[in-house]
Amino acid sequence: MILLAVRLVRFLIQEYPFVQMRSQFEKLLTNTLLISCRAYLQHGATHLFAKQQTEIDLLQAILNIQASMEVVAKLHHVNADGWKAIVRDKFHNESEATLLDKLNKGELQTKFYEQSKLYLISRKELPIDAAELLGKLQGYRNSIAHLGLPSLSSDIKGEIITLMVRVLNTLVWEALTKDSYLSNRASSIFGTELFGRIIADPTYISEAIDLAHEISAKVRNCPECGHKAWAQTEYGELDIVCLCCGFAMTSDMVGFADCPVCGSEGDLYYDAINTPDNNVVAAKCLHCDQKLSVILCSHCGHVSQARPKWVCPKCPS
């Protein structure tokens, strides 16, 4: 039995590196990356969605959104493969104490962003258009930092917003709010006021809705933000995600049925966990916004509106 347990642990460590006990250094490194990513993203979005935007705002947006992209790439890389995946080889044999000291003093050096970017593209299976946007933003940033940009393209704001929706939103939510569900994850990252400005931008909303329809056959109005961008995804364990605000849950937490009020197909959602033995549960239609109580028949599984002397309409009398 002991030998079997040892073999199981070895298998899990080989197949799933993240189950290994993370060192104090790796925890501190990850937390530093999380703080940096949030700060860069907030600062970049503040300039990108400035009320009276100037060219300086766009320059700041490019620099900070690109910085957040570099950090989130390293976050995903270290979470998957450990700290050695992003830290330069010359530090790999240093002691834990030395690594912590260098990190605290700002002397630790990480590998080039290009390696973590390639990890994102291959392991996260980013679409070709998203990968192209990553390269384009990186090119803008390099031009600003080394040469300066004599003029900015009129499309540049839209390109950065598209990048936010199609790359940053999903990757940032997964990295920064991994254990968060049934909440507005975008608002928790940006803050209420800034997220209000983001969600008021028509380009952001249209991109989120377009992406939701691209990746899911059924898209519903989000229970949190109300936009039709709540989609079945493959973005981690929380597989039902709003591409606009990040409201998410697992597919086994919620059930969907046809609405008995408006007839909308599959838009009535209800608690799928607490429904055994014909229990009455709360439900809401995401199409007509009607709230009602439903019963999930323990015999045939049909969902119908709860009424006095309820009888399942689908089961034989």
Secondary structure as a PSIPRED ss2 file (coil, helix, strand):
# PSIPRED VFORMAT (PSIPRED V4.0)

   1 M C   1.000  0.000  0.000
   2 I H   0.000  1.000  0.000
   3 L H   0.000  1.000  0.000
   4 L H   0.000  1.000  0.000
   5 A H   0.000  1.000  0.000
   6 V H   0.000  1.000  0.000
   7 R H   0.000  1.000  0.000
   8 L H   0.000  1.000  0.000
   9 V H   0.000  1.000  0.000
  10 R H   0.000  1.000  0.000
  11 F H   0.000  1.000  0.000
  12 L H   0.000  1.000  0.000
  13 I H   0.000  1.000  0.000
  14 Q H   0.000  1.000  0.000
  15 E H   0.000  1.000  0.000
  16 Y C   1.000  0.000  0.000
  17 P H   0.000  1.000  0.000
  18 F H   0.000  1.000  0.000
  19 V H   0.000  1.000  0.000
  20 Q C   1.000  0.000  0.000
  21 M C   1.000  0.000  0.000
  22 R C   1.000  0.000  0.000
  23 S C   1.000  0.000  0.000
  24 Q H   0.000  1.000  0.000
  25 F H   0.000  1.000  0.000
  26 E H   0.000  1.000  0.000
  27 K H   0.000  1.000  0.000
  28 L H   0.000  1.000  0.000
  29 L H   0.000  1.000  0.000
  30 T H   0.000  1.000  0.000
  31 N H   0.000  1.000  0.000
  32 T H   0.000  1.000  0.000
  33 L H   0.000  1.000  0.000
  34 L H   0.000  1.000  0.000
  35 I H   0.000  1.000  0.000
  36 S H   0.000  1.000  0.000
  37 C H   0.000  1.000  0.000
  38 R H   0.000  1.000  0.000
  39 A H   0.000  1.000  0.000
  40 Y H   0.000  1.000  0.000
  41 L H   0.000  1.000  0.000
  42 Q H   0.000  1.000  0.000
  43 H H   0.000  1.000  0.000
  44 G H   0.000  1.000  0.000
  45 A H   0.000  1.000  0.000
  46 T H   0.000  1.000  0.000
  47 H H   0.000  1.000  0.000
  48 L H   0.000  1.000  0.000
  49 F C   1.000  0.000  0.000
  50 A C   1.000  0.000  0.000
  51 K C   1.000  0.000  0.000
  52 Q C   1.000  0.000  0.000
  53 Q C   1.000  0.000  0.000
  54 T C   1.000  0.000  0.000
  55 E H   0.000  1.000  0.000
  56 I H   0.000  1.000  0.000
  57 D H   0.000  1.000  0.000
  58 L H   0.000  1.000  0.000
  59 L H   0.000  1.000  0.000
  60 Q H   0.000  1.000  0.000
  61 A H   0.000  1.000  0.000
  62 I H   0.000  1.000  0.000
  63 L H   0.000  1.000  0.000
  64 N H   0.000  1.000  0.000
  65 I H   0.000  1.000  0.000
  66 Q H   0.000  1.000  0.000
  67 A H   0.000  1.000  0.000
  68 S H   0.000  1.000  0.000
  69 M H   0.000  1.000  0.000
  70 E H   0.000  1.000  0.000
  71 V H   0.000  1.000  0.000
  72 V H   0.000  1.000  0.000
  73 A H   0.000  1.000  0.000
  74 K H   0.000  1.000  0.000
  75 L H   0.000  1.000  0.000
  76 H H   0.000  1.000  0.000
  77 H H   0.000  1.000  0.000
  78 V H   0.000  1.000  0.000
  79 N H   0.000  1.000  0.000
  80 A H   0.000  1.000  0.000
  81 D H   0.000  1.000  0.000
  82 G C   1.000  0.000  0.000
  83 W H   0.000  1.000  0.000
  84 K H   0.000  1.000  0.000
  85 A H   0.000  1.000  0.000
  86 I C   1.000  0.000  0.000
  87 V E   0.000  0.000  1.000
  88 R C   1.000  0.000  0.000
  89 D H   0.000  1.000  0.000
  90 K H   0.000  1.000  0.000
  91 F H   0.000  1.000  0.000
  92 H C   1.000  0.000  0.000
  93 N C   1.000  0.000  0.000
  94 E C   1.000  0.000  0.000
  95 S C   1.000  0.000  0.000
  96 E H   0.000  1.000  0.000
  97 A H   0.000  1.000  0.000
  98 T H   0.000  1.000  0.000
  99 L H   0.000  1.000  0.000
 100 L H   0.000  1.000  0.000
 101 D H   0.000  1.000  0.000
 102 K H   0.000  1.000  0.000
 103 L H   0.000  1.000  0.000
 104 N H   0.000  1.000  0.000
 105 K H   0.000  1.000  0.000
 106 G C   1.000  0.000  0.000
 107 E C   1.000  0.000  0.000
 108 L C   1.000  0.000  0.000
 109 Q C   1.000  0.000  0.000
 110 T E   0.000  0.000  1.000
 111 K C   1.000  0.000  0.000
 112 F C   1.000  0.000  0.000
 113 Y H   0.000  1.000  0.000
 114 E H   0.000  1.000  0.000
 115 Q H   0.000  1.000  0.000
 116 S H   0.000  1.000  0.000
 117 K H   0.000  1.000  0.000
 118 L H   0.000  1.000  0.000
 119 Y H   0.000  1.000  0.000
 120 L H   0.000  1.000  0.000
 121 I H   0.000  1.000  0.000
 122 S H   0.000  1.000  0.000
 123 R H   0.000  1.000  0.000
 124 K C   1.000  0.000  0.000
 125 E C   1.000  0.000  0.000
 126 L C   1.000  0.000  0.000
 127 P C   1.000  0.000  0.000
 128 I H   0.000  1.000  0.000
 129 D H   0.000  1.000  0.000
 130 A H   0.000  1.000  0.000
 131 A H   0.000  1.000  0.000
 132 E H   0.000  1.000  0.000
 133 L H   0.000  1.000  0.000
 134 L H   0.000  1.000  0.000
 135 G H   0.000  1.000  0.000
 136 K H   0.000  1.000  0.000
 137 L H   0.000  1.000  0.000
 138 Q H   0.000  1.000  0.000
 139 G H   0.000  1.000  0.000
 140 Y H   0.000  1.000  0.000
 141 R H   0.000  1.000  0.000
 142 N H   0.000  1.000  0.000
 143 S H   0.000  1.000  0.000
 144 I H   0.000  1.000  0.000
 145 A H   0.000  1.000  0.000
 146 H H   0.000  1.000  0.000
 147 L C   1.000  0.000  0.000
 148 G C   1.000  0.000  0.000
 149 L C   1.000  0.000  0.000
 150 P C   1.000  0.000  0.000
 151 S C   1.000  0.000  0.000
 152 L C   1.000  0.000  0.000
 153 S C   1.000  0.000  0.000
 154 S C   1.000  0.000  0.000
 155 D C   1.000  0.000  0.000
 156 I H   0.000  1.000  0.000
 157 K H   0.000  1.000  0.000
 158 G H   0.000  1.000  0.000
 159 E H   0.000  1.000  0.000
 160 I H   0.000  1.000  0.000
 161 I H   0.000  1.000  0.000
 162 T H   0.000  1.000  0.000
 163 L H   0.000  1.000  0.000
 164 M H   0.000  1.000  0.000
 165 V H   0.000  1.000  0.000
 166 R H   0.000  1.000  0.000
 167 V H   0.000  1.000  0.000
 168 L H   0.000  1.000  0.000
 169 N H   0.000  1.000  0.000
 170 T H   0.000  1.000  0.000
 171 L H   0.000  1.000  0.000
 172 V H   0.000  1.000  0.000
 173 W H   0.000  1.000  0.000
 174 E H   0.000  1.000  0.000
 175 A H   0.000  1.000  0.000
 176 L H   0.000  1.000  0.000
 177 T C   1.000  0.000  0.000
 178 K C   1.000  0.000  0.000
 179 D C   1.000  0.000  0.000
 180 S C   1.000  0.000  0.000
 181 Y C   1.000  0.000  0.000
 182 L C   1.000  0.000  0.000
 183 S C   1.000  0.000  0.000
 184 N C   1.000  0.000  0.000
 185 R H   0.000  1.000  0.000
 186 A H   0.000  1.000  0.000
 187 S H   0.000  1.000  0.000
 188 S H   0.000  1.000  0.000
 189 I H   0.000  1.000  0.000
 190 F H   0.000  1.000  0.000
 191 G C   1.000  0.000  0.000
 192 T H   0.000  1.000  0.000
 193 E H   0.000  1.000  0.000
 194 L H   0.000  1.000  0.000
 195 F H   0.000  1.000  0.000
 196 G H   0.000  1.000  0.000
 197 R H   0.000  1.000  0.000
 198 I H   0.000  1.000  0.000
 199 I H   0.000  1.000  0.000
 200 A C   1.000  0.000  0.000
 201 D C   1.000  0.000  0.000
 202 P H   0.000  1.000  0.000
 203 T H   0.000  1.000  0.000
 204 Y H   0.000  1.000  0.000
 205 I H   0.000  1.000  0.000
 206 S H   0.000  1.000  0.000
 207 E H   0.000  1.000  0.000
 208 A H   0.000  1.000  0.000
 209 I H   0.000  1.000  0.000
 210 D H   0.000  1.000  0.000
 211 L H   0.000  1.000  0.000
 212 A H   0.000  1.000  0.000
 213 H H   0.000  1.000  0.000
 214 E H   0.000  1.000  0.000
 215 I H   0.000  1.000  0.000
 216 S C   1.000  0.000  0.000
 217 A C   1.000  0.000  0.000
 218 K C   1.000  0.000  0.000
 219 V E   0.000  0.000  1.000
 220 R E   0.000  0.000  1.000
 221 N E   0.000  0.000  1.000
 222 C C   1.000  0.000  0.000
 223 P C   1.000  0.000  0.000
 224 E C   1.000  0.000  0.000
 225 C C   1.000  0.000  0.000
 226 G C   1.000  0.000  0.000
 227 H C   1.000  0.000  0.000
 228 K E   0.000  0.000  1.000
 229 A E   0.000  0.000  1.000
 230 W E   0.000  0.000  1.000
 231 A E   0.000  0.000  1.000
 232 Q E   0.000  0.000  1.000
 233 T C   1.000  0.000  0.000
 234 E C   1.000  0.000  0.000
 235 Y C   1.000  0.000  0.000
 236 G C   1.000  0.000  0.000
 237 E C   1.000  0.000  0.000
 238 L C   1.000  0.000  0.000
 239 D C   1.000  0.000  0.000
 240 I E   0.000  0.000  1.000
 241 V E   0.000  0.000  1.000
 242 C E   0.000  0.000  1.000
 243 L C   1.000  0.000  0.000
 244 C C   1.000  0.000  0.000
 245 C C   1.000  0.000  0.000
 246 G C   1.000  0.000  0.000
 247 F C   1.000  0.000  0.000
 248 A E   0.000  0.000  1.000
 249 M E   0.000  0.000  1.000
 250 T C   1.000  0.000  0.000
 251 S C   1.000  0.000  0.000
 252 D C   1.000  0.000  0.000
 253 M C   1.000  0.000  0.000
 254 V E   0.000  0.000  1.000
 255 G E   0.000  0.000  1.000
 256 F E   0.000  0.000  1.000
 257 A E   0.000  0.000  1.000
 258 D C   1.000  0.000  0.000
 259 C C   1.000  0.000  0.000
 260 P C   1.000  0.000  0.000
 261 V C   1.000  0.000  0.000
 262 C C   1.000  0.000  0.000
 263 G C   1.000  0.000  0.000
 264 S C   1.000  0.000  0.000
 265 E C   1.000  0.000  0.000
 266 G C   1.000  0.000  0.000
 267 D C   1.000  0.000  0.000
 268 L E   0.000  0.000  1.000
 269 Y E   0.000  0.000  1.000
 270 Y E   0.000  0.000  1.000
 271 D E   0.000  0.000  1.000
 272 A C   1.000  0.000  0.000
 273 I C   1.000  0.000  0.000
 274 N C   1.000  0.000  0.000
 275 T C   1.000  0.000  0.000
 276 P C   1.000  0.000  0.000
 277 D C   1.000  0.000  0.000
 278 N C   1.000  0.000  0.000
 279 N C   1.000  0.000  0.000
 280 V E   0.000  0.000  1.000
 281 V E   0.000  0.000  1.000
 282 A E   0.000  0.000  1.000
 283 A E   0.000  0.000  1.000
 284 K E   0.000  0.000  1.000
 285 C E   0.000  0.000  1.000
 286 L C   1.000  0.000  0.000
 287 H C   1.000  0.000  0.000
 288 C C   1.000  0.000  0.000
 289 D C   1.000  0.000  0.000
 290 Q C   1.000  0.000  0.000
 291 K E   0.000  0.000  1.000
 292 L E   0.000  0.000  1.000
 293 S E   0.000  0.000  1.000
 294 V E   0.000  0.000  1.000
 295 I E   0.000  0.000  1.000
 296 L E   0.000  0.000  1.000
 297 C C   1.000  0.000  0.000
 298 S C   1.000  0.000  0.000
 299 H C   1.000  0.000  0.000
 300 C C   1.000  0.000  0.000
 301 G C   1.000  0.000  0.000
 302 H C   1.000  0.000  0.000
 303 V E   0.000  0.000  1.000
 304 S E   0.000  0.000  1.000
 305 Q E   0.000  0.000  1.000
 306 A C   1.000  0.000  0.000
 307 R C   1.000  0.000  0.000
 308 P C   1.000  0.000  0.000
 309 K C   1.000  0.000  0.000
 310 W C   1.000  0.000  0.000
 311 V C   1.000  0.000  0.000
 312 C C   1.000  0.000  0.000
 313 P C   1.000  0.000  0.000
 314 K C   1.000  0.000  0.000
 315 C C   1.000  0.000  0.000
 316 P C   1.000  0.000  0.000
 317 S C   1.000  0.000  0.000
